[in-house]
Amino acid sequence: MPDVTQEPPSNDTSTNAAMAGVETGSVHVMVSATRTRIVLSGEVDVALASDLAEAVHDAERAGLPVEIDARHVTFMDSSGVTMLARLAHRAGRLTMIQPPDVVRFLLEVTRIGEVIDVLDVDPGFPENPTDAA
């Protein structure tokens, strides 16, 4: 009879998420001479809370107009909405690039969309940004 060994489940959330077909989220901050871009992708949820807070801090420190590239967001919970509200309050008007329907719905239902300009076309970003995150 063959030996059968069973390994305990991994505690690595990224491995578990990948195996479950869940797209983990990411946050990146790019700063140019004229603006800051926060690039969000995947699931923007509580697992990214500290990364989102750091991105807000980086954007505030740069003191430039802020744009959010949300085109690759697959899910957003209250953590993402909180980040948007915090940025809109502190940085003034935001620009959001190509938000998917799930994000557009949140902008509408929370009324945060009233202080965010939505662009359906990416205006581009300078070729030599300084990566802040």
N, C-alpha and C positions, 0 to 999 in steps of 0.2 A: 504494500500500500504506500503511495507516495506521500512524502511529508508536505503538509500545507501550512504555510506561515501567513499570518495576517498582520500587516503593519497597522499601528494605530493611525487614525486620521491626522493629516498634517495640520499644524496650527498656522501655516503660512497662508494668510488670507489671499494673497495674489495668486498662489497656486490653486487654492480652493475656488476662487472666483473664476479663474480661467477654465478649470475643469467643469464648472457649472455653466459655462457659456456667458458669464457676466463680464461685461466690459468695465474694468476698473477705470477710475477717472484720473485725470492729471490736470495740473495747473502750471502754466509757464508764464513768466513775465518778461516782456521785451521792452527796452527803453531806447528811444531814438532822441535826437536833439529837439524834436517837436511834439512827441506824444509817447504815451505808454500803452502797450497792448497786453492784455491778459488773455491768454489762449486757454480755453477750457475744452476738455474732450472726455468722452466716456460718461460714466456715472458721476455726477457732481452731487455728492451726498455727505453725510456726517463723517465718513472715513477721510474726507479731504478737508475737514474743518480747520486744522492747523495750517495746511498749505494755503487755504483760501485767506485766512487771517494774515499770513505772511505776504501774500500777493497784494492785499489791501494796503498793508504797511509799506511795501515797496512802491506801490503806485502813489501813495500819499507823499512819501519821501521824495519822489521824482518831481512832484509839483507840476505835472504837465497834464493836458487833456487825456482822458482815459477812454480807451475803446476795448470792448470785450468781444473776442472772436469765439462765437458759440456754435459754429457750424457743425462741429463734431460731437456735440453733447447728445447723449442718448437718454439721459434721465437727469432730473434735478429735483432735489428735495428742499426743505426749508433752509438748509445750510447754504445752498446756492442763492436762494432768494434773499437771505440775510446779508450775504456778501454784496449782492447788487444794491440792496437798500443802504447799506453802510457806505458803499462807494458813492452812490448818488447823493447822499446827505453830506459827505465830507468833500467830495471832489467836484460837486456841482453836476451839471448835465453829463450823462454818459452816452456813448455810441455803442450799439451792439451790432455786430456783423453777422448776417445770415443765421439768425436763431431758428432752430427747427420748431415744428409745431408744438412740441411739448414745452419748450421754453416760451414761445409766444403765448400759449395758454396761461402760464404762470404770470407773465407780464401783465396780461389783461385782468386776470382774476384778483391779483394783489394790487393792481393799479400802479405798480412800479413803472409800467410802460409809459406813464404820463411824464416821467422825467428821464426817459431813455429814448434816444433817437435810434430807430432801427434802419439799418442799411441792408438792402437785398443784394448788393454787389460789394465785394471787397475793394476798398480804395487802394490796397497795396500798403506795404510797409517799407521803409528805407532798407537798402541792401545791407548796411552794416550796423544793425542795432547792437546795443549792449545787452547781453542776456543777464537779467537780474536774478533769475531763480534757477 
